[in-house]
Amino acid sequence: MSAAIETRGLTRRFGARLAVDALSMTVPEQAVYGFLGRNGAGKTTTLKMVLGLIRPTSGAVRVCGLDVARDRIGAARKIGALLEAHGFYGGLSGAENLGLTARLLGLPTTEVERVLEVVEMRADARRAVGGYSLGMRQRLGLARAMLGAPPVLVLDEPTNGLDPDGIADMRQFLKSLPQRTGATVLLSSHLLSEIEQIATHVGVVKDGRLVLEGELARLKAGLAPEILLRTSDDARAAQLLAGSGLTSVATKAGQVVALRPGDDADQVSAALNRILVQADLAVFAIGPRDRSLEDIYRQVAVSPQRQPEAA
Ligand SMILES: Nc1ncnc2c1ncn2[C@@H]1O[C@H](COP(=O)(O)OP(=O)(O)OP(=O)(O)O)[C@@H](O)[C@H]1O
């Protein structure tokens, strides 16, 4: 798979503040890449450099193989973007707003109808944008990003401000985009659950640095396995586990037992079950625990040696 977006050593200072710090990310073609980080971590600044809206202090960005510093216009033509400020004219209808952009891009008006159809907004397209809900504006913004069917979409917090139904619709829509249109999607979010539901790939940015990147399924598979168990006496179970050389922690869901990489969770579960039953504990549940993006995130949050810059 080749890269739709690639940054190398991307750095941006605002005076003394280092907003983005030697960030090297790779977004494979047709990925939905979730760019995750807390508020102020450097996501928007990175996206703006990818879009050629602000210049890097140092480092480079390539979009579909084009160097953004050398060919800003060529690279920009490959990307459709949805940033926070929509900049629509409230007095004009949705279709008219899109028509303005389409004309600037030299696209036929049929293209406006096509993208309105994609975001399911044809019914409201003739109404003034001033009367649109935030969710409708967001969808119109997405439609505008898709004008001309660019191969790459860059979306900054696309579900921000949407109601729960709007969020669910938008997630489903974004998830299906690569299959439906062949596009690559780079989207930022500060919500782990959101990225987990949509993304095929993930990059985590912290204080301007990319501390983790990879295919979500692989990252999950790379985590040491864990077993979740619930018994009639979890405190006693923890003692028995410690006696068998296993460490465990109590969680709301039950006792979580850490295994060593390569341990077979089924075999260990069976052995643990025997120990617990022999000790007269009732075992309500025992088995491998599903790993989440939160588990991956917690690892980079607590183990600095996993950060590429410290390697
Ligand atoms: N134009 C600017 N001038 C000065 N500092 C800036 C500017 N733009 C961003 N910053 C700073 O750079 C850092 C990264 O900001 P950025 O907006 O990229 O973060 P973010 O991860 O997108 O956060 P959010 O989700 O809140 O938008 C922050 O400390 C921010 O205050």
The ligand as an SDF file (V2000), in Angstrom:
LIG
                    3D

 31 33  0  0  0  0  0  0  0  0999 V2000
   -1.6690   30.7140   15.5060 N   0  0  0  0  0  0  0  0  0  0  0  0
   -1.1500   30.2900   16.6590 C   0  0  0  0  0  0  0  0  0  0  0  0
   -0.3960   31.0960   17.4340 N   0  0  0  0  0  0  0  0  0  0  0  0
    0.1400   30.6730   18.5940 C   0  0  0  0  0  0  0  0  0  0  0  0
   -0.0350   29.4310   19.1020 N   0  0  0  0  0  0  0  0  0  0  0  0
   -0.8000   28.5870   18.4030 C   0  0  0  0  0  0  0  0  0  0  0  0
   -1.3990   28.9570   17.1420 C   0  0  0  0  0  0  0  0  0  0  0  0
   -2.0890   27.8940   16.6680 N   0  0  0  0  0  0  0  0  0  0  0  0
   -1.9380   26.9030   17.5850 C   0  0  0  0  0  0  0  0  0  0  0  0
   -1.1610   27.3070   18.6040 N   0  0  0  0  0  0  0  0  0  0  0  0
   -0.7580   26.4980   19.7760 C   0  0  0  0  0  0  0  0  0  0  0  0
   -0.1960   25.3050   19.3000 O   0  0  0  0  0  0  0  0  0  0  0  0
   -0.6030   24.2110   20.1070 C   0  0  0  0  0  0  0  0  0  0  0  0
   -1.2910   23.1650   19.2560 C   0  0  0  0  0  0  0  0  0  0  0  0
   -2.5420   23.6760   18.8200 O   0  0  0  0  0  0  0  0  0  0  0  0
   -3.5370   22.8870   17.8500 P   0  0  0  0  0  0  0  0  0  0  0  0
   -4.6900   23.8020   17.5790 O   0  0  0  0  0  0  0  0  0  0  0  0
   -2.7630   22.3700   16.7200 O   0  0  0  0  0  0  0  0  0  0  0  0
   -3.9690   21.6860   18.7670 O   0  0  0  0  0  0  0  0  0  0  0  0
   -5.1640   20.6420   18.5730 P   0  0  0  0  0  0  0  0  0  0  0  0
   -4.6200   19.3310   18.9220 O   0  0  0  0  0  0  0  0  0  0  0  0
   -5.7620   20.8280   17.2460 O   0  0  0  0  0  0  0  0  0  0  0  0
   -6.1730   21.0900   19.6760 O   0  0  0  0  0  0  0  0  0  0  0  0
   -7.7540   21.3880   19.5580 P   0  0  0  0  0  0  0  0  0  0  0  0
   -8.4050   20.0540   19.5170 O   0  0  0  0  0  0  0  0  0  0  0  0
   -8.0100   22.1440   20.8140 O   0  0  0  0  0  0  0  0  0  0  0  0
   -7.9580   22.2130   18.3190 O   0  0  0  0  0  0  0  0  0  0  0  0
   -1.4750   24.7730   21.1990 C   0  0  0  0  0  0  0  0  0  0  0  0
   -0.6750   24.9790   22.3430 O   0  0  0  0  0  0  0  0  0  0  0  0
   -1.9340   26.0860   20.6290 C   0  0  0  0  0  0  0  0  0  0  0  0
   -2.1770   27.0030   21.6630 O   0  0  0  0  0  0  0  0  0  0  0  0
  1  2  1  0
  2  3  1  0
  2  7  2  0
  3  4  2  0
  4  5  1  0
  5  6  2  0
  6  7  1  0
  6 10  1  0
  7  8  1  0
  8  9  2  0
  9 10  1  0
 10 11  1  0
 11 12  1  0
 11 30  1  0
 12 13  1  0
 13 14  1  0
 13 28  1  0
 14 15  1  0
 15 16  1  0
 16 17  2  0
 16 18  1  0
 16 19  1  0
 19 20  1  0
 20 21  2  0
 20 22  1  0
 20 23  1  0
 23 24  1  0
 24 25  2  0
 24 26  1  0
 24 27  1  0
 28 29  1  0
 28 30  1  0
 30 31  1  0
M  END
$$$$
